[in-house]
Amino acid sequence: MAGQRFTQITNFWSDVFEKDGRQFSRVTIESTYPFSYQLNSSAANVKMLIRKALANIDYLRTEVYDGLINEFIVEQTEAKNVTAEIFLDCETPFTVDFSEGIPARTFIVFDRTRLYDIFSPLKIIIDPGHGGDDKGGTGPVDLLEKNVTLAMAGQTKIHLDKYGAQTLLTRKNDQNIPLRERFNLALSSKADLFISLHTNYDKNPEVKGLSVGYNPAAAGSEKLAGLIAKEVARKIKCDIREIKKDSRLTALKKISGVVVEPVTISNYVEEGLLRNPHLYEKVAFGIFNGIKGLFDG
């Protein structure tokens, strides 16, 4: 869109939105006026040169990690232009659209079909740890692990379902399901993956951080554990405490399985994080990204 006036870039953000039952990644640029631009793209990035503009924002680099967009960078040039560069996981179709108003908005919308291709063939068991009279760990302000894991599992299922994955929960409410039954569900349904959600508990209240255990009997489990650990840590901004073999998961035989403990519930600060529902969304996104990394060959 042509725009001869000098414009200020006032905001630059991204989200994932739904249209006609499909998910899209969107980068939104807010400005005082519509602007003219030059666009260059490759398999790895999209770069927009915004002419006659000033970046009136207090950041340059923003991490996204939404499964398609990794990050974007906004920079002011000496020639009074602004460059906005978006780094992608893979080449994908995109469109550019505009909305006039105060502020004016420019939208760069990316197709997420590649993610549907990855997830739609997968059958995934999501296992909320504990339940019923098995409360799991208890936080210093009495938050119960069994409730936390059910919330995390629900968010993870919602996120995977959006991309066509066939997901099954080992429990949908507050009930005690024997571990053997949870594993049998995965075996009988011929699942591709088993994702068990827990929180760590330690008598030492200073212990914190993320832990992921994996099935040593299944090829790919260790890689999956590492990918999920990396991606969850990036989303919730925490340290990876350990990635380890979990001999209990060998009951899954050749099914790739992991036990994900995003935080330590006995740590006062991390128990506090569990009281924010946005944490569960971020954990779900991290698990999603980890699974994507395993199958995105």
VOBA-1610 file (N, C-alpha, C; in pm, whole numbers, padded with zeros to 5 digits, always signed):
BEGIN
Met+00086-00120+00000Met+00000+00000+00000Met+00088+00124+00000Ala+00061+00217-00090Ala+00143+00337-00096Ala+00111+00428+00021Gly+00214+00489+00077Gly+00198+00583+00185Gly+00318+00674+00190Gln+00301+00804+00157Gln+00416+00894+00142Gln+00454+00961+00274Arg+00369+00958+00372Arg+00401+01023+00499Arg+00499+00939+00579Phe+00580+01009+00658Phe+00673+00940+00748Phe+00590+00870+00855Thr+00616+00741+00878Thr+00536+00664+00974Thr+00622+00613+01088Gln+00560+00597+01203Gln+00627+00536+01318Gln+00571+00396+01339Ile+00663+00300+01358Ile+00623+00162+01390Ile+00607+00157+01541Thr+00484+00138+01587Thr+00455+00149+01730Thr+00444+00014+01802Asn+00421-00092+01725Asn+00410-00225+01789Asn+00432-00331+01683Phe+00474-00451+01729Phe+00508-00560+01638Phe+00492-00687+01718Trp+00393-00770+01682Trp+00365-00887+01764Trp+00312-01000+01678Ser+00304-01120+01736Ser+00258-01237+01661Ser+00157-01315+01743Asp+00074-01393+01673Asp-00018-01484+01738Asp-00054-01596+01642Val-00125-01695+01693Val-00182-01801+01611Val-00333-01784+01620Phe-00399-01777+01506Phe-00544-01755+01507Phe-00612-01857+01417Glu-00742-01870+01435Glu-00820-01967+01358Glu-00912-01896+01261Lys-00918-01948+01139Lys-01010-01897+01038Lys-01062-02014+00957Asp-01193-02026+00950Asp-01259-02134+00875Asp-01209-02271+00920Gly-01189-02286+01052Gly-01149-02414+01108Gly-01003-02448+01091Arg-00921-02354+01041Arg-00778-02379+01021Arg-00698-02279+01102Gln-00576-02320+01142Gln-00488-02236+01221Gln-00387-02165+01129Phe-00358-02040+01162Phe-00261-01961+01087Phe-00170-01887+01185Ser-00045-01868+01146Ser+00045-01779+01220Ser+00033-01640+01161Arg+00033-01541+01249Arg+00016-01404+01201Arg+00115-01312+01272Val+00181-01229+01195Val+00264-01123+01249Val+00194-00991+01219Thr+00174-00910+01320Thr+00103-00783+01306Thr+00199-00667+01332Ile+00203-00573+01239Ile+00283-00452+01253Ile+00187-00335+01269Glu+00197-00264+01379Glu+00113-00147+01402Glu+00194-00021+01374Ser+00130+00076+01310Ser+00200+00199+01272Ser+00105+00317+01276Thr+00163+00436+01277Thr+00080+00556+01281Thr+00009+00581+01148Tyr+00072+00538+01036Tyr+00012+00549+00904Tyr+00040+00422+00825Pro-00041+00393+00723Pro-00004+00286+00630Pro+00131+00319+00567Phe+00205+00216+00528Phe+00340+00239+00476Phe+00364+00160+00348Ser+00465+00204+00274Ser+00509+00128+00157Ser+00624+00038+00200Tyr+00644-00070+00128Tyr+00744-00167+00171Tyr+00798-00245+00051Gln+00910-00309+00076Gln+00969-00404-00018Gln+00983-00537+00054Leu+00943-00646-00011Leu+00939-00777+00055Leu+01034-00873-00015Asn+01116-00944+00064Asn+01202-01051+00014Asn+01179-01174+00102Ser+01175-01292+00039Ser+01153-01414+00117Ser+01240-01527+00065Ser+01268-01622+00155Ser+01341-01743+00122Ser+01281-01855+00204Ala+01343-01973+00199Ala+01291-02085+00277Ala+01301-02059+00426Ala+01395-01976+00466Ala+01422-01959+00609Ala+01363-01832+00669Asn+01334-01733+00584Asn+01289-01608+00645Asn+01210-01522+00546Val+01140-01425+00604Val+01070-01322+00528Val+01119-01189+00581Lys+01164-01102+00489Lys+01220-00973+00530Lys+01141-00862+00463Met+01090-00772+00546Met+01013-00657+00496Met+01093-00530+00524Leu+01120-00454+00418Leu+01182-00323+00431Leu+01071-00218+00428Ile+01054-00148+00539Ile+00949-00047+00553Ile+01013+00089+00528Arg+00967+00159+00426Arg+01030+00284+00385Arg+00978+00402+00465Lys+01068+00498+00487Lys+01036+00623+00556Lys+00965+00594+00689Ala+01037+00524+00777Ala+00975+00479+00903Ala+01073+00489+01019Leu+01017+00501+01137Leu+01093+00504+01261Leu+01039+00395+01353Ala+01130+00311+01405Ala+01088+00203+01495Ala+01074+00260+01636Asn+00954+00301+01670Asn+00927+00361+01801Asn+00881+00253+01899Ile+00968+00152+01919Ile+00938+00039+02008Ile+01064+00007+02087Asp+01046-00058+02201Asp+01156-00078+02293Asp+01218-00217+02287Tyr+01202-00288+02174Tyr+01265-00417+02160Tyr+01310-00435+02015Leu+01407-00522+01996Leu+01456-00554+01863Leu+01429-00698+01825Arg+01447-00790+01921Arg+01432-00933+01892Arg+01322-00991+01982Thr+01231-01067+01921Thr+01122-01131+01996Thr+01116-01279+01961Glu+01125-01363+02063Glu+01112-01507+02044Glu+00965-01544+02033Val+00934-01638+01942Val+00795-01680+01921Val+00780-01829+01948Tyr+00849-01913+01871Tyr+00845-02059+01885Tyr+00701-02113+01884Asp+00628-02080+01777Asp+00490-02128+01767Asp+00477-02251+01678Gly+00590-02315+01647Gly+00589-02432+01560Gly+00617-02398+01416Leu+00609-02270+01382Leu+00638-02224+01246Leu+00732-02104+01249Ile+00696-02004+01327Ile+00781-01885+01341Ile+00872-01904+01463Asn+01002-01888+01442Asn+01095-01896+01554Asn+01108-01763+01627Glu+01136-01658+01552Glu+01154-01526+01612Glu+01143-01420+01503Phe+01131-01295+01546Phe+01140-01185+01451Phe+01229-01076+01508Ile+01289-00999+01418Ile+01382-00894+01455Ile+01339-00765+01385Val+01332-00657+01460Val+01300-00526+01406Val+01423-00437+01423Glu+01464-00373+01314Glu+01584-00288+01320Glu+01561-00157+01246Gln+01616-00051+01301Gln+01614+00080+01236Gln+01738+00093+01149Thr+01720+00138+01025Thr+01834+00159+00937Thr+01874+00307+00938Glu+01997+00334+00895Glu+02045+00472+00890Glu+01969+00556+00788Ala+01910+00488+00690Ala+01838+00559+00584Ala+01693+00590+00623Lys+01662+00587+00751Lys+01527+00612+00802Lys+01425+00515+00743Asn+01468+00390+00732Asn+01379+00279+00701Asn+01381+00184+00819Val+01287+00092+00823Val+01282-00012+00926Val+01280-00148+00856Thr+01361-00241+00904Thr+01353-00378+00853Thr+01287-00466+00959Ala+01197-00548+00912Ala+01130-00646+00998Ala+01157-00784+00938Glu+01234-00866+01008Glu+01275-00996+00954Glu+01215-01107+01039Ile+01147-01200+00973Ile+01078-01310+01041Ile+01148-01440+01003Phe+01193-01515+01104Phe+01267-01639+01082Phe+01173-01758+01101Leu+01171-01846+01001Leu+01077-01957+00996Leu+01146-02091+01012Asp+01068-02191+01055Asp+01118-02329+01058Asp+01125-02390+00919Cys+01034-02349+00831Cys+01029-02406+00696Cys+00961-02306+00603Glu+00982-02324+00475Glu+00918-02238+00377Glu+00768-02266+00376Thr+00689-02161+00372Thr+00545-02178+00374Thr+00479-02060+00304Pro+00363-02080+00241Pro+00294-01969+00176Pro+00251-01863+00278Phe+00248-01737+00232Phe+00201-01630+00320Phe+00134-01522+00237Thr+00054-01441+00305Thr-00011-01327+00242Thr+00013-01203+00327Val-00004-01086+00265Val+00008-00959+00337Val-00124-00885+00321Asp-00177-00835+00433Asp-00305-00764+00429Asp-00294-00640+00517Phe-00394-00553+00509Phe-00390-00425+00579Phe-00523-00395+00646Ser-00515-00316+00750Ser-00635-00265+00816Ser-00607-00120+00854Glu-00679-00028+00793Glu-00658+00114+00824Glu-00728+00148+00954Gly-00679+00251+01018Gly-00736+00294+01145Gly-00629+00352+01233Ile-00658+00363+01360Ile-00561+00414+01458Ile-00542+00306+01565Pro-00433+00230+01562Pro-00325+00239+01463Pro-00361+00169+01333Ala-00282+00198+01228Ala-00291+00118+01106Ala-00223-00016+01133Arg-00275-00122+01073Arg-00216-00253+01096Arg-00184-00322+00963Thr-00066-00382+00960Thr-00023-00465+00848Thr-00008-00607+00899Phe-00069-00703+00829Phe-00068-00843+00872Phe+00009-00928+00772Ile+00104-01005+00823Ile+00172-01107+00743Ile+00122-01241+00796Val+00047-01312+00715Val-00023-01433+00760Val+00039-01555+00692Phe+00080-01653+00775Phe+00151-01771+00727Phe+00063-01896+00738Asp+00066-01976+00634Asp-00009-02101+00629Asp+00059-02207+00718Arg-00018-02280+00798Arg+00037-02382+00888Arg+00004-02526+00842Thr-00019-02543+00711Thr-00056-02674+00659Thr+00048-02779+00691Arg+00176-02740+00690Arg+00283-02837+00720Arg+00260-02902+00856Leu+00208-02830+00951Leu+00186-02885+01085Leu+00071-02985+01085Tyr-00032-02959+01004Tyr-00140-03057+00989Tyr-00086-03186+00929Asp+00004-03172+00834Asp+00062-03291+00769Asp+00140-03376+00869Ile+00206-03311+00964Ile+00285-03383+01064Ile+00196-03452+01166Phe+00095-03382+01217Phe+00020-03432+01332Phe-00100-03520+01297Ser-00161-03498+01182Ser-00285-03571+01153Ser-00268-03723+01147Pro-00149-03779+01110Pro-00138-03925+01112Pro-00112-03983+01251Leu-00086-03900+01352Leu-00038-03948+01481Leu-00150-03983+01578Lys-00131-04094+01649Lys-00218-04131+01760Lys-00136-04114+01888Ile-00184-04029+01978Ile-00106-03989+02095Ile-00189-04009+02222Ile-00131-04081+02317Ile-00192-04096+02450Ile-00138-03987+02540Ile-00228-03912+02603Ile-00189-03807+02698Ile-00231-03852+02836Asp-00135-03862+02925Asp-00156-03923+03056Asp-00140-03821+03168Pro-00252-03772+03227Pro-00240-03686+03345Pro-00203-03772+03466Gly-00085-03751+03520Gly-00038-03834+03631Gly-00126-03824+03755His-00126-03935+03834His-00196-03943+03962His-00348-03935+03942Gly-00421-03896+04046Gly-00567-03890+04040Gly-00632-03967+04153Gly-00754-03927+04190Gly-00826-03993+04299Gly-00754-03977+04431Asp-00738-04091+04502Asp-00669-04082+04631Asp-00518-04073+04616Asp-00468-04082+04495Asp-00326-04061+04467Asp-00307-03915+04428Lys-00272-03833+04527Lys-00266-03689+04504Lys-00137-03644+04437Gly-00034-03728+04439Gly+00095-03684+04389Gly+00160-03587+04486Gly+00244-03499+04435Gly+00311-03401+04521Gly+00218-03290+04564Thr+00250-03229+04677Thr+00173-03115+04729Thr+00266-02996+04744Gly+00225-02882+04691Gly+00306-02762+04698Gly+00303-02698+04835Pro+00391-02604+04861Pro+00396-02537+04991Pro+00270-02460+05026Val+00189-02424+04924Val+00060-02358+04950Val-00053-02453+04911Asp-00024-02585+04920Asp-00125-02692+04910Asp-00182-02714+04771Leu-00112-02672+04666Leu-00154-02708+04531Leu-00123-02855+04508Leu-00218-02930+04450Leu-00204-03074+04434Leu-00161-03109+04291Glu-00063-03198+04283Glu-00013-03240+04152Glu-00121-03302+04066Lys-00211-03381+04124Lys-00313-03450+04045Lys-00402-03352+03970Asn-00426-03234+04029Asn-00509-03133+03963Asn-00430-03059+03855Val-00305-03034+03884Val-00217-02965+03789Val-00201-03048+03662Thr-00177-03178+03678Thr-00152-03263+03562Thr-00276-03275+03473Leu-00393-03275+03535Leu-00517-03283+03456Leu-00534-03156+03372Ala-00501-03041+03431Ala-00510-02915+03357Ala-00409-02911+03242Met-00287-02955+03268Met-00186-02957+03163Met-00224-03052+03051Ala-00277-03167+03087Ala-00316-03266+02987Ala-00429-03212+02899Gly-00525-03142+02962Gly-00636-03086+02886Gly-00588-02985+02783Gln-00497-02898+02823Gln-00444-02799+02729Gln-00364-02866+02618Thr-00288-02970+02652Thr-00208-03040+02552Thr-00298-03108+02450Lys-00405-03170+02498Lys-00500-03234+02406Lys-00564-03132+02312Ile-00608-03020+02367Ile-00670-02916+02284Ile-00574-02872+02175His-00449-02853+02211His-00352-02803+02115His-00323-02905+02005Leu-00307-03030+02042Leu-00277-03133+01943Leu-00399-03162+01855Asp-00518-03156+01914Asp-00641-03182+01838Asp-00661-03080+01726Lys-00615-02957+01747Lys-00633-02853+01646Lys-00568-02892+01514Tyr-00466-02977+01520Tyr-00390-03012+01399Tyr-00418-03156+01355Gly-00529-03211+01403Gly-00576-03339+01354Gly-00518-03461+01420Ala-00437-03444+01524Ala-00384-03561+01594Ala-00499-03638+01660Gln-00485-03770+01668Gln-00583-03855+01736Gln-00535-03872+01880Thr-00599-03804+01972Thr-00552-03804+02110Thr-00651-03874+02203Leu-00596-03944+02302Leu-00677-04008+02405Leu-00617-03974+02541Leu-00704-03939+02635Leu-00662-03915+02773Leu-00675-04043+02854Thr-00578-04071+02940Thr-00589-04188+03027Thr-00690-04165+03138Arg-00714-04040+03173Arg-00822-04006+03265Arg-00874-03867+03231Lys-01006-03848+03251Lys-01068-03721+03219Lys-01117-03648+03344Asn-01109-03715+03457Asn-01152-03652+03581Asn-01065-03703+03696Asp-01109-03677+03817Asp-01028-03709+03936Asp-01048-03854+03976Gln-00980-03943+03907Gln-00991-04085+03938Gln-00853-04149+03936Asn-00840-04254+04012Asn-00713-04325+04023Asn-00711-04437+03919Ile-00624-04424+03821Ile-00610-04523+03715Ile-00475-04593+03734Pro-00473-04725+03753Pro-00345-04796+03770Pro-00252-04771+03650Leu-00124-04766+03678Leu-00026-04740+03574Leu-00035-04842+03461Arg-00058-04968+03497Arg-00067-05072+03396Arg-00181-05044+03298Glu-00294-04994+03348Glu-00406-04962+03259Glu-00372-04848+03164Arg-00294-04754+03212Arg-00253-04642+03128Arg-00165-04692+03014Phe-00071-04778+03047Phe+00016-04834+02944Phe-00063-04924+02847Asn-00157-05000+02902Asn-00237-05090+02817Asn-00320-05012+02715Leu-00367-04894+02754Leu-00441-04811+02660Leu-00354-04775+02540Ala-00230-04741+02568Ala-00137-04708+02460Ala-00110-04828+02371Leu-00090-04944+02434Leu-00059-05066+02358Leu-00179-05112+02275Ser-00297-05113+02336Ser-00415-05164+02266Ser-00459-05072+02153Ser-00433-04942+02167Ser-00472-04847+02063Ser-00362-04828+01958Lys-00251-04899+01978Lys-00137-04889+01885Lys-00094-04744+01868Ala-00072-04680+01981Ala-00036-04539+01982Ala+00106-04519+01927Asp+00127-04402+01871Asp+00261-04364+01826Asp+00342-04306+01941Leu+00273-04236+02033Leu+00342-04168+02142Leu+00261-04179+02271Phe+00334-04176+02382Phe+00272-04172+02514Phe+00336-04055+02588Ile+00255-03955+02623Ile+00304-03835+02690Ile+00242-03829+02829Ser+00322-03850+02932Ser+00272-03848+03070Ser+00314-03717+03135Leu+00219-03652+03201Leu+00243-03521+03261Leu+00242-03529+03412His+00347-03475+03472His+00366-03476+03616His+00430-03344+03657Thr+00451-03327+03786Thr+00542-03224+03836Thr+00641-03294+03928Asn+00761-03239+03936Asn+00860-03294+04028Asn+00826-03253+04172Tyr+00870-03339+04266Tyr+00858-03305+04408Tyr+00990-03339+04475Asp+01037-03251+04563Asp+01163-03277+04633Asp+01153-03223+04775Lys+01211-03297+04870Lys+01210-03251+05010Lys+01287-03122+05027Asn+01383-03099+04937Asn+01458-02975+04940Asn+01380-02869+04863Pro+01328-02767+04930Pro+01244-02668+04863Pro+01320-02579+04764Glu+01453-02589+04764Glu+01533-02510+04672Glu+01542-02575+04534Val+01512-02705+04526Val+01520-02775+04398Val+01413-02720+04304Lys+01451-02696+04179Lys+01356-02643+04081Lys+01395-02692+03943Gly+01313-02661+03845Gly+01348-02690+03707Gly+01271-02804+03646Leu+01297-02825+03518Leu+01223-02918+03434Leu+01298-03051+03422Ser+01221-03160+03421Ser+01278-03293+03405Ser+01193-03371+03305Val+01259-03451+03221Val+01188-03538+03127Val+01250-03677+03132Gly+01167-03778+03158Gly+01210-03917+03152Gly+01163-03980+03023Tyr+01233-04085+02978Tyr+01196-04148+02851Tyr+01207-04299+02858Asn+01137-04364+02764Asn+01134-04508+02753Asn+01262-04558+02686Pro+01352-04623+02758Pro+01478-04666+02696Pro+01462-04782+02600Ala+01343-04843+02597Ala+01321-04958+02508Ala+01271-04918+02370Ala+01242-04789+02350Ala+01184-04745+02223Ala+01278-04649+02152Ala+01306-04680+02026Ala+01386-04590+01945Ala+01314-04456+01930Gly+01385-04351+01946Gly+01325-04218+01932Gly+01282-04155+02062Ser+01269-04235+02168Ser+01222-04178+02295Ser+01321-04078+02354Glu+01449-04112+02350Glu+01549-04021+02407Glu+01552-03890+02328Lys+01545-03901+02196Lys+01543-03779+02114Lys+01418-03697+02144Leu+01302-03764+02155Leu+01178-03694+02187Leu+01190-03622+02320Ala+01248-03689+02420Ala+01264-03628+02552Ala+01349-03502+02544Gly+01458-03509+02468Gly+01545-03392+02454Gly+01476-03277+02384Leu+01400-03309+02280Leu+01329-03205+02207Leu+01220-03139+02292Ile+01143-03222+02364Ile+01038-03166+02449Ile+01099-03082+02561Ala+01207-03132+02621Ala+01274-03055+02726Ala+01319-02918+02674Lys+01381-02918+02559Lys+01430-02792+02500Lys+01315-02696+02472Glu+01207-02748+02412Glu+01099-02661+02370Glu+01014-02611+02487Val+00989-02698+02586Val+00914-02652+02704Val+00996-02549+02780Ala+01126-02573+02793Ala+01213-02478+02864Ala+01213-02342+02794Arg+01212-02344+02661Arg+01211-02217+02586Arg+01079-02143+02607Lys+00967-02218+02614Lys+00837-02153+02627Lys+00814-02098+02768Ile+00855-02173+02870Ile+00825-02128+03007Ile+00945-02062+03074Lys+01057-02052+03001Lys+01176-01982+03050Lys+01229-02044+03180Cys+01258-02173+03175Cys+01311-02240+03294Cys+01434-02321+03256Asp+01505-02369+03359Asp+01622-02453+03337Asp+01580-02599+03319Ile+01658-02672+03238Ile+01641-02817+03226Ile+01724-02882+03337Arg+01656-02945+03431Arg+01726-03008+03544Arg+01786-03142+03504Glu+01708-03223+03430Glu+01761-03353+03388Glu+01675-03414+03278Ile+01741-03497+03197Ile+01676-03585+03100Ile+01727-03724+03130Lys+01639-03818+03160Lys+01685-03946+03214Lys+01600-04062+03163Lys+01655-04181+03171Lys+01580-04303+03142Lys+01477-04325+03253Asp+01360-04375+03215Asp+01257-04412+03313Asp+01218-04556+03285Ser+01266-04647+03369Ser+01246-04790+03344Ser+01099-04830+03347Arg+01013-04754+03415Arg+00871-04786+03418Arg+00810-04782+03278Leu+00864-04696+03194Leu+00809-04678+03060Leu+00842-04793+02966Thr+00930-04883+03007Thr+00960-04999+02919Thr+00837-05087+02900Ala+00736-05073+02988Ala+00611-05147+02971Ala+00540-05106+02842Leu+00578-04992+02786Leu+00521-04947+02660Leu+00583-05019+02540Lys+00684-05100+02566Lys+00755-05173+02461Lys+00815-05076+02361Lys+00774-05082+02235Lys+00837-05000+02131Lys+00769-04865+02109Ile+00674-04831+02195Ile+00608-04701+02184Ile+00697-04594+02248Ser+00723-04489+02174Ser+00802-04379+02230Ser+00720-04310+02340Gly+00777-04307+02460Gly+00705-04249+02573Gly+00794-04160+02656Val+00735-04055+02712Val+00809-03963+02799Val+00722-03925+02919Val+00790-03892+03027Val+00726-03832+03145Val+00780-03690+03155Val+00691-03593+03142Val+00730-03453+03141Val+00693-03389+03274Glu+00793-03335+03343Glu+00774-03261+03468Glu+00822-03118+03445Pro+00734-03028+03402Pro+00779-02894+03364Pro+00837-02813+03479Val+00784-02834+03599Val+00831-02758+03716Val+00834-02849+03837Thr+00889-02796+03945Thr+00895-02867+04073Thr+00792-02804+04167Ile+00688-02880+04198Ile+00575-02824+04273Ile+00613-02790+04417Ser+00718-02853+04470Ser+00761-02827+04607Ser+00843-02700+04620Asn+00879-02640+04507Asn+00949-02512+04508Asn+00845-02400+04513Tyr+00860-02310+04607Tyr+00758-02207+04631Tyr+00733-02123+04505Val+00840-02081+04438Val+00825-01997+04319Val+00757-02074+04207Glu+00798-02200+04185Glu+00742-02276+04073Glu+00600-02322+04102Glu+00567-02343+04228Glu+00426-02369+04259Glu+00342-02247+04223Gly+00396-02129+04246Gly+00326-02007+04210Gly+00301-01998+04060Leu+00397-02044+03980Leu+00379-02045+03835Leu+00262-02132+03795Leu+00240-02241+03868Leu+00133-02335+03836Leu-00006-02276+03861Arg-00013-02164+03927Arg-00142-02101+03953Arg-00182-02007+03837Asn-00096-01996+03738Asn-00126-01913+03621Asn-00165-02004+03505Pro-00289-01996+03457Pro-00333-02087+03348Pro-00252-02072+03220His-00187-01957+03200His-00106-01939+03080His+00014-02035+03079Leu+00059-02077+03197Leu+00169-02173+03201Leu+00130-02303+03132Tyr+00007-02349+03152Tyr-00036-02475+03093Tyr-00040-02465+02940Glu-00080-02349+02890Glu-00080-02328+02745Glu+00063-02332+02691Lys+00156-02273+02763Lys+00295-02272+02718Lys+00356-02412+02723Val+00323-02489+02827Val+00371-02627+02835Val+00318-02707+02717Ala+00188-02690+02688Ala+00127-02760+02575Ala+00196-02724+02444Phe+00227-02596+02427Phe+00295-02552+02305Phe+00435-02612+02297Gly+00504-02619+02411Gly+00637-02678+02412Gly+00635-02825+02375Ile+00538-02900+02428Ile+00523-03042+02394Ile+00492-03055+02245Phe+00403-02972+02196Phe+00368-02970+02053Phe+00493-02949+01968Asn+00574-02850+02005Asn+00695-02821+01928Asn+00795-02935+01934Gly+00804-03001+02051Gly+00895-03114+02064Gly+00855-03230+01976Ile+00726-03262+01975Ile+00675-03369+01889Ile+00699-03334+01742Lys+00671-03209+01707Lys+00694-03164+01569Lys+00840-03187+01529Gly+00931-03156+01618Gly+01073-03172+01588Gly+01111-03316+01560Leu+01042-03410+01627Leu+01072-03553+01607Leu+01028-03600+01469Phe+00914-03551+01422Phe+00857-03603+01298Phe+00878-03512+01177Asp+00930-03395+01198Asp+00947-03300+01087Asp+01077-03328+01015Gly+01079-03437+00939Gly+01200-03475+00867Gly+01198-03427+00727
//
